[in-house]
């Protein structure tokens, strides 16, 4: 029977039909929400998630709020911002996507954080049931403790506190700088941090058990990750020793480990900002140990175009064959044009993780343990 005018109620049949369309789970019906600089990431994960559904004979469309054509956050003439929802979100299990660091955006890190917080608060105000923040690269994670003898605050904790106050329930990120971040979030916000081991173990699987290959960490801080990687591939490891006396300058002190009779090295790090640690390590093992074939595995590439010549020099003069990284930070055209840099999409990784979160399934059993 055709209804005329608005109805305050829906029939049980309409309710079941709507619930099925919105792919309901134990935490509510799934909803993707893209902040302005997270629109491309949201599209990538949405595409991968819907592909997973189609493989299981469930061809559903994931609802998405916020696109490049219809951005969620408006900027007013006085430069204040406002996140505005154009559809109801009550009862949703919302996943909010944002790339806080963005090499192709005019927004600063702090502007992107503010837009994220406003979006989370807006979802909470309009009765989203659960809110998961998805940021591939965790901002301020390198400021998890003050520098030695410096008057600084722990800004990694401040960011965690902001997410709590805004109303986030879960924070999903990829290969954070340090596992100590967990202490800043629990128990009010659940931190789900994915390891970069799965990707790099797959990329370099053909080199497993090769006695001529060695895994190298750019510093002592990344040694644990490198050791886990070397165990997976059954190859030895070494650690570069560096000292940073100032904010930008890095003094390289040498390599701890046995590199003699090695012909190939895989250098691992969680992130690259200026490229100095990576290039100093490459130069040393090439010139001091004669290693001619060098690969790099960097989870987060924050290199900007002005530093690109340093990488080109390492490629041409110091034996750097290829850098493997991810799209956790959208890359500049200058970086994407380099033939020796391969950028791996995290869309599938996040889609699989979100699928398990949505249905209250274990995430750890799906990935390698680091």
C-alpha positions in Angstrom: 0.0 0.0 0.0 1.4 3.3 -1.0 1.9 5.8 1.8 1.2 9.5 1.5 3.3 11.9 3.5 6.0 11.2 6.1 5.6 8.3 8.5 6.9 8.2 12.0 7.3 4.5 11.9 8.6 1.8 9.5 7.2 -1.7 9.1 9.2 -4.7 10.3 9.7 -5.7 6.7 11.2 -2.3 5.9 13.4 -2.4 8.9 14.9 -5.8 8.0 15.4 -4.7 4.4 17.2 -1.6 5.5 19.3 -3.5 8.0 20.4 -6.0 5.4 21.3 -3.2 2.9 23.5 -1.5 5.5 25.3 -4.7 6.5 24.5 -4.8 10.1 27.0 -6.2 12.7 27.1 -6.5 16.4 28.3 -2.9 16.8 25.7 -1.4 14.4 25.3 -0.9 10.7 28.6 -0.2 8.9 29.3 3.3 7.7 32.4 4.8 6.1 33.1 8.5 6.8 35.9 10.4 5.0 37.5 13.5 6.3 38.6 15.9 3.5 42.2 14.5 3.2 41.0 10.9 3.9 38.7 10.7 0.9 41.1 8.7 -1.4 41.9 6.3 1.5 38.2 5.7 2.2 37.5 5.0 -1.5 40.4 2.5 -1.6 39.2 0.6 1.5 35.6 0.7 0.4 36.6 -0.8 -3.0 38.5 -3.6 -1.3 35.8 -4.2 1.3 33.1 -4.5 -1.4 35.4 -6.9 -3.3 35.6 -9.1 -0.2 31.9 -9.1 0.0 31.4 -10.0 -3.7 33.8 -13.0 -3.2 31.5 -14.2 -0.5 28.4 -13.8 -2.7 27.3 -10.7 -0.8 27.5 -7.8 -3.3 26.7 -4.9 -1.0 27.6 -1.3 -1.2 29.2 0.3 1.8 27.6 3.7 2.6 30.2 6.5 2.4 29.9 10.1 3.7 32.4 12.6 2.4 34.0 12.6 -1.0 36.3 14.9 -3.0 33.3 16.3 -4.8 31.2 16.7 -1.6 33.7 17.2 1.3 32.5 16.6 4.8 34.2 19.6 6.3 33.5 23.2 5.2 35.9 26.1 5.8 34.2 29.4 6.5 35.5 32.8 5.5 36.9 33.4 8.9 38.9 30.1 8.5 36.8 28.2 11.1 35.7 24.8 10.0 32.6 22.7 10.5 31.9 19.0 9.7 28.4 18.5 8.5 26.6 15.2 7.9 24.2 14.9 5.0 22.6 11.6 6.1 21.4 10.1 9.4 24.1 8.1 11.3 22.3 6.9 14.4 23.1 3.4 15.3 26.0 3.1 12.9 29.4 1.4 13.3 31.3 4.3 11.8 34.8 4.2 10.4 36.4 7.6 10.1 39.2 7.9 7.6 41.9 10.6 7.6 45.4 11.0 6.3 46.8 13.5 8.8 50.1 13.7 6.9 49.5 14.3 3.2 52.2 15.3 0.8 49.8 16.6 -1.8 47.5 18.7 0.4 47.7 22.3 1.5 46.4 21.4 5.0 48.9 21.2 7.9 49.0 18.2 10.2 47.2 20.1 12.9 44.5 21.3 10.5 43.8 17.7 9.5 43.7 16.6 13.2 41.2 19.3 14.0 38.9 18.2 11.1 39.2 14.7 12.3 38.2 15.6 15.9 35.3 17.7 14.7 34.0 14.8 12.5 34.3 12.3 15.4 32.4 14.7 17.7 29.7 15.3 15.1 29.2 11.5 14.7 29.0 11.1 18.5 26.5 14.0 18.7 24.3 12.4 16.2 24.3 9.0 17.9 26.7 6.9 16.0 26.8 3.7 18.0 30.6 3.1 17.7 33.3 5.2 16.1 36.6 3.8 14.8 39.3 6.3 13.7 41.4 5.0 10.8 44.7 6.9 10.3 47.4 4.9 8.5 50.3 7.0 10.0 49.8 7.9 13.7 50.6 11.6 14.2 53.0 12.7 16.9 54.0 9.1 17.6 57.7 10.1 17.6 56.9 12.4 20.5 56.1 9.7 22.9 58.7 11.1 25.4 60.5 14.3 25.9 63.9 14.7 24.2 66.9 14.4 26.6 67.2 17.5 28.8 64.6 19.4 26.7 61.5 21.2 28.0 58.9 19.4 26.0 55.5 17.7 26.6 54.5 14.2 25.6 52.4 15.2 22.6 51.6 11.6 21.6 49.6 11.4 24.8 47.9 14.8 24.0 46.7 13.4 20.6 45.4 10.3 22.4 43.6 12.5 24.9 42.0 14.5 22.1 40.6 11.3 20.5 39.1 10.3 23.9 37.5 13.6 24.4 36.1 13.8 20.9 34.4 10.4 21.4 36.4 7.8 19.5 36.0 4.1 20.6 38.8 2.5 18.5 41.9 3.8 16.9 43.2 1.8 13.9 46.7 2.6 12.6 49.6 1.0 10.8 53.1 0.3 12.2 53.4 3.0 14.8 56.7 4.4 15.9 56.6 2.7 19.3 54.4 0.1 21.1 54.4 2.4 24.2 51.5 4.2 22.5 49.1 1.5 23.9 49.5 3.0 27.4 48.2 6.3 26.2 44.9 4.9 24.9 43.8 2.0 27.1 41.3 1.3 28.5 39.0 4.1 27.2 40.1 3.8 23.6 41.1 0.5 22.0 44.3 0.9 19.9 44.6 -1.5 17.0 48.1 -1.2 15.4 48.9 -3.3 12.4 52.5 -4.6 11.9 54.4 -3.9 8.7 55.9 -7.5 8.9 53.2 -9.1 6.8 53.9 -6.8 3.8 57.6 -6.9 3.9 57.8 -10.6 4.6 55.7 -11.2 1.5 57.7 -8.7 -0.7 61.0 -10.4 0.2 59.9 -14.0 0.5 62.0 -15.1 -2.4 65.1 -14.2 -0.4 64.2 -16.4 2.6 67.1 -18.5 3.8 69.6 -16.9 1.5 73.0 -16.9 3.4 74.2 -13.9 1.3 71.4 -11.7 2.4 71.2 -9.7 5.6 68.5 -7.5 7.3 69.7 -4.1 8.6 68.0 -1.8 11.0 68.7 2.0 10.5 69.0 2.4 14.3 68.6 0.6 17.7 65.0 1.8 18.0 64.0 -0.3 15.0 66.1 -3.4 16.0 63.1 -5.4 17.3 61.2 -5.1 14.1 64.3 -6.0 12.0 65.0 -9.1 14.3 61.4 -10.3 13.8 61.8 -9.8 10.1 65.1 -11.7 10.0 63.6 -14.6 12.0 60.7 -14.8 9.5 63.0 -14.9 6.5 65.7 -17.0 8.3 68.5 -14.5 7.5 71.0 -12.7 9.8 70.6 -9.1 10.9 72.7 -6.1 11.8 72.0 -2.7 13.4 73.2 0.7 12.3 74.3 2.9 15.2 73.4 6.6 14.9 73.3 9.6 17.2 71.1 12.7 16.7 72.7 15.7 18.5 70.2 18.2 17.1 66.8 18.3 15.6 67.9 17.8 12.0 71.5 16.5 12.1 72.2 12.8 12.3 75.7 11.5 13.1 76.3 8.0 11.8 78.6 5.9 14.0 78.8 2.5 12.2 77.2 -0.9 11.9 76.8 -3.5 14.7 76.8 -7.0 13.1 78.6 -9.2 10.7 78.3 -8.1 7.1 81.4 -9.8 5.6 80.6 -12.1 2.7 77.2 -10.6 2.2 76.1 -9.5 -1.2 72.6 -8.2 -0.5 71.1 -6.1 2.2 67.5 -5.3 3.2 67.3 -2.1 5.2 64.2 -1.7 7.4 62.6 1.3 9.1 59.2 2.4 10.3 59.4 5.8 8.6 61.6 8.1 6.5 61.5 11.9 6.9 64.7 13.5 5.6 66.3 10.2 4.3 69.6 10.8 6.1 69.4 7.7 8.3 68.6 5.5 5.3 71.2 7.0 2.9 73.9 7.0 5.6 73.3 3.3 6.2 73.2 2.5 2.5 76.4 4.4 1.9 78.3 2.7 4.7 77.4 -0.9 3.9 78.1 -0.2 0.2 81.5 1.5 0.7 82.8 -0.2 3.8 81.5 -3.7 3.1 81.2 -3.8 -0.6 77.5 -4.7 -0.7 76.3 -4.0 -4.2 72.6 -4.9 -4.0 70.6 -3.0 -1.4 66.8 -2.8 -0.9 64.9 -0.6 1.6 61.6 -1.4 3.3 60.0 1.7 4.8 56.5 1.6 6.2 55.8 5.3 6.1 57.5 7.6 3.5 57.3 11.3 4.6 60.0 12.3 2.1 59.2 15.6 0.2 60.4 16.6 -3.2 63.4 18.6 -1.9 64.9 15.4 -0.5 64.4 13.3 -3.6 67.9 14.1 -5.0 69.4 12.3 -2.0 67.6 9.1 -2.9 68.5 9.4 -6.5 72.1 9.7 -5.6 71.9 6.5 -3.4 70.3 4.7 -6.3 72.9 5.8 -8.8 76.1 5.6 -6.6 75.5 3.4 -3.6 73.8 0.3 -4.9 70.2 1.1 -3.9 68.0 -1.1 -6.1 64.5 -0.4 -4.8 62.6 1.2 -2.0 59.4 -0.6 -0.9 56.9 1.6 1.0 53.2 2.1 1.4 50.5 4.7 0.7 50.0 5.3 4.4 51.0 8.9 3.5 49.8 10.0 0.0 52.9 10.6 -2.0 54.0 13.5 -4.1 54.3 13.2 -7.9 58.0 13.6 -7.6 58.2 10.5 -5.5 55.7 8.5 -7.6 57.7 9.2 -10.7 60.9 7.5 -9.4 61.2 4.0 -11.0 63.1 2.6 -8.0 60.3 3.3 -5.5 57.4 0.9 -5.3 54.3 2.0 -3.3 52.1 -0.7 -1.9 48.4 0.0 -1.2 47.1 -0.6 2.3 43.5 -0.7 1.1 43.2 -4.5 1.3 44.9 -4.6 4.7 42.5 -2.1 6.3 39.5 -3.7 4.6 40.2 -7.1 6.1 40.9 -5.6 9.5 37.7 -3.5 9.5 35.7 -6.6 8.4 37.0 -8.4 11.5 36.4 -5.4 13.8 32.9 -5.0 12.5 31.9 -8.6 13.3 33.9 -8.7 16.6 36.4 -11.2 15.3 40.1 -11.4 16.3 42.4 -9.2 14.3 45.7 -10.8 15.5 44.9 -14.3 14.1 44.7 -12.8 10.6 48.2 -11.2 10.7 51.7 -12.2 11.6 52.6 -11.5 15.2 55.4 -8.9 15.8 
